[in-house]
Amino acid sequence: MVGDSETELIFSPGGRYLAITHPARNQFKVISIADLGVPEDGVISVGRIVQATTDRFNSFSPVWGKQSKDFLVDKVTTTLDPSESSAGATALFFLSDRDVVLSGASSPWGTRAPSPSFSGEKYVYTLPLQSLKDSLSFNEVNAFIRAPYGGGGAMEVSMEGIKELDLILELMASSPAIGPIDGNQTVLNSTTSTALLDQSNLSSENDVENFDNKPTNSTEASDDGHQFIVDTPISFGPEKDVGLSFARTSFRIDSIPSGDYVLLVSQLLNDPSLVVVSSTPSGFVVNIFATSDYPSDGIESVSVEGASL
């Protein structure tokens, strides 16, 4: 993280994208994302810079991470092919004060505007970084798990797909027809593919065979053999989008209650849980919101009082 009191810069895991918290023209804090491109010969060529939050509310403290669904997708992907890695972020988490009340003398939209004002409470929001169409082309496992977030609706929509994935993994674990190639790549032969198709109701044989060809490997090796992260491509949407369609795909995480949050610290390693700092009359409190496995939307809050910043 770099920046000053007015601007905050957070690089994505692979360094291709930059989340920028900055004042909008109306002085509200907004988050924009800059595409720095893939460096060639050590030269960075800045591409699109897209506003990722609306300027009608304050949004700040961005954290690159993943939704709980993506952790399940990653688990299945690496089981199907251990050489694959999905270290790139698929979501941007941030704090926003979008709770407007109708009492009070001040207004968030100017002194001559009507009476609505912000309550001071902040919420945790998520901005998906890929559209449904792009996520399907990026990793076919997403075809089995279409609901973007957990909860009752996700259980209805995704349970059949999750059961099919469980069946595929069970067949892979029990079938001798599946084995490693070059010590690290798992593939399906025609006999196993047919069995999977018959038992999991997949639409075509290519749905299984293409698991070997999906572009989900998000780590690459440098000349000295060290692994580095390749960011997941972001679906920014159309150029010059005055309607901010990309920004409007964000949603509030309902299971995390509002609070006087001052900082969204991070997401836990290999875990969808989030670490958030809140301000209280007695000092700062570190809140760990432990997230249940997808498709559940259950979140348990653990607070650590007396933490210093």
ZIWOBEL-V502876 format. One record per pair of residues at least 4 apart in sequence whose C-alpha atoms are under 6 Angstrom apart, sorted by the first residue. I is the first residue (numbers start at 1). J is the second residue. D is the distance in whole Angstrom. If there is no record, write none. Layout:
i->I j->J d->D
i->I j->J d->D
//
This chain:
i->1 j->9 d->6
i->1 j->10 d->5
i->2 j->8 d->6
i->2 j->9 d->5
i->3 j->7 d->5
i->3 j->8 d->4
i->3 j->9 d->6
i->7 j->21 d->5
i->7 j->22 d->5
i->8 j->20 d->6
i->8 j->21 d->5
i->9 j->19 d->6
i->9 j->20 d->5
i->10 j->18 d->6
i->10 j->19 d->5
i->11 j->15 d->5
i->11 j->17 d->6
i->11 j->18 d->5
i->12 j->17 d->5
i->14 j->229 d->5
i->14 j->230 d->5
i->14 j->231 d->5
i->16 j->36 d->5
i->16 j->37 d->6
i->17 j->34 d->6
i->17 j->35 d->5
i->17 j->36 d->6
i->18 j->33 d->5
i->18 j->34 d->5
i->19 j->32 d->6
i->19 j->33 d->5
i->20 j->31 d->5
i->20 j->32 d->5
i->21 j->30 d->6
i->21 j->31 d->4
i->21 j->60 d->6
i->22 j->29 d->6
i->22 j->30 d->6
i->23 j->27 d->5
i->23 j->28 d->5
i->23 j->29 d->5
i->24 j->28 d->5
i->28 j->55 d->6
i->28 j->58 d->5
i->29 j->58 d->5
i->29 j->59 d->6
i->30 j->53 d->6
i->30 j->55 d->6
i->30 j->59 d->5
i->31 j->52 d->5
i->31 j->53 d->6
i->32 j->50 d->5
i->32 j->51 d->4
i->32 j->52 d->5
i->33 j->49 d->6
i->33 j->50 d->5
i->34 j->48 d->6
i->34 j->49 d->4
i->35 j->46 d->6
i->35 j->47 d->5
i->35 j->48 d->5
i->36 j->45 d->6
i->36 j->46 d->4
i->36 j->47 d->6
i->37 j->45 d->6
i->39 j->43 d->5
i->39 j->44 d->5
i->52 j->247 d->4
i->53 j->247 d->5
i->57 j->98 d->6
i->58 j->96 d->6
i->58 j->97 d->6
i->59 j->95 d->6
i->59 j->96 d->4
i->60 j->94 d->6
i->60 j->95 d->5
i->61 j->94 d->5
i->61 j->95 d->6
i->61 j->263 d->6
i->61 j->264 d->6
i->62 j->93 d->6
i->62 j->94 d->4
i->63 j->92 d->6
i->63 j->93 d->5
i->64 j->89 d->6
i->64 j->92 d->5
i->65 j->89 d->5
i->65 j->91 d->5
i->66 j->70 d->6
i->66 j->89 d->6
i->66 j->90 d->5
i->66 j->91 d->5
i->68 j->272 d->5
i->68 j->294 d->6
i->69 j->294 d->6
i->78 j->82 d->5
i->78 j->84 d->5
i->81 j->185 d->6
i->81 j->186 d->5
i->83 j->184 d->6
i->83 j->185 d->6
i->84 j->217 d->5
i->85 j->217 d->5
i->85 j->218 d->6
i->86 j->218 d->5
i->87 j->218 d->6
i->88 j->231 d->5
i->88 j->232 d->5
i->90 j->129 d->5
i->91 j->127 d->5
i->91 j->128 d->5
i->91 j->129 d->5
i->92 j->126 d->6
i->92 j->127 d->5
i->93 j->125 d->6
i->93 j->126 d->5
i->94 j->124 d->6
i->94 j->125 d->5
i->95 j->123 d->6
i->95 j->124 d->5
i->96 j->122 d->5
i->96 j->123 d->5
i->97 j->121 d->6
i->97 j->122 d->4
i->99 j->118 d->6
i->99 j->119 d->6
i->100 j->117 d->5
i->100 j->118 d->5
i->101 j->116 d->5
i->101 j->117 d->5
i->102 j->116 d->4
i->107 j->115 d->5
i->107 j->116 d->5
i->107 j->117 d->5
i->108 j->117 d->5
i->121 j->258 d->6
i->121 j->259 d->5
i->121 j->260 d->5
i->122 j->258 d->5
i->122 j->259 d->5
i->122 j->260 d->6
i->122 j->261 d->6
i->123 j->258 d->5
i->124 j->252 d->6
i->124 j->253 d->6
i->125 j->251 d->5
i->125 j->252 d->4
i->125 j->253 d->6
i->126 j->250 d->5
i->126 j->251 d->5
i->127 j->250 d->4
i->129 j->234 d->5
i->130 j->134 d->6
i->130 j->135 d->6
i->130 j->234 d->5
i->130 j->235 d->5
i->131 j->235 d->6
i->136 j->140 d->5
i->136 j->142 d->6
i->136 j->143 d->6
i->138 j->215 d->6
i->139 j->214 d->6
i->139 j->216 d->6
i->144 j->161 d->4
i->145 j->158 d->5
i->145 j->161 d->6
i->147 j->154 d->5
i->150 j->154 d->5
i->150 j->294 d->6
i->150 j->295 d->5
i->150 j->296 d->5
i->150 j->297 d->5
i->151 j->296 d->5
i->151 j->297 d->5
i->154 j->158 d->6
i->154 j->295 d->6
i->155 j->159 d->5
i->155 j->295 d->6
i->164 j->200 d->5
i->171 j->175 d->6
i->178 j->188 d->6
i->179 j->186 d->6
i->180 j->184 d->6
i->180 j->185 d->5
i->180 j->186 d->5
i->181 j->185 d->5
i->188 j->192 d->6
i->196 j->200 d->6
i->197 j->201 d->6
i->197 j->202 d->5
i->206 j->210 d->5
i->218 j->229 d->6
i->218 j->230 d->5
i->219 j->228 d->5
i->219 j->229 d->4
i->219 j->230 d->5
i->220 j->227 d->5
i->220 j->228 d->6
i->221 j->225 d->5
i->221 j->226 d->5
i->221 j->227 d->4
i->222 j->226 d->5
i->236 j->246 d->6
i->260 j->278 d->5
i->260 j->279 d->6
i->261 j->277 d->6
i->261 j->278 d->4
i->262 j->277 d->6
i->262 j->278 d->5
i->263 j->276 d->6
i->263 j->277 d->5
i->264 j->276 d->5
i->265 j->275 d->5
i->265 j->276 d->6
i->266 j->275 d->5
i->267 j->273 d->6
i->267 j->274 d->5
i->268 j->273 d->6
i->272 j->291 d->6
i->273 j->289 d->5
i->273 j->290 d->5
i->273 j->291 d->5
i->274 j->288 d->6
i->274 j->289 d->5
i->275 j->287 d->6
i->275 j->288 d->5
i->276 j->286 d->6
i->276 j->287 d->5
i->277 j->285 d->6
i->277 j->286 d->5
i->277 j->287 d->6
i->278 j->284 d->6
i->278 j->285 d->5
i->279 j->284 d->5
i->280 j->284 d->6
i->284 j->307 d->6
i->285 j->304 d->6
i->285 j->305 d->5
i->285 j->307 d->6
i->286 j->303 d->6
i->286 j->304 d->5
i->287 j->302 d->6
i->287 j->303 d->4
i->288 j->301 d->6
i->288 j->302 d->5
i->289 j->300 d->6
i->289 j->301 d->5
i->290 j->299 d->5
i->290 j->300 d->5
i->291 j->299 d->5
i->292 j->296 d->6
i->292 j->298 d->5
//
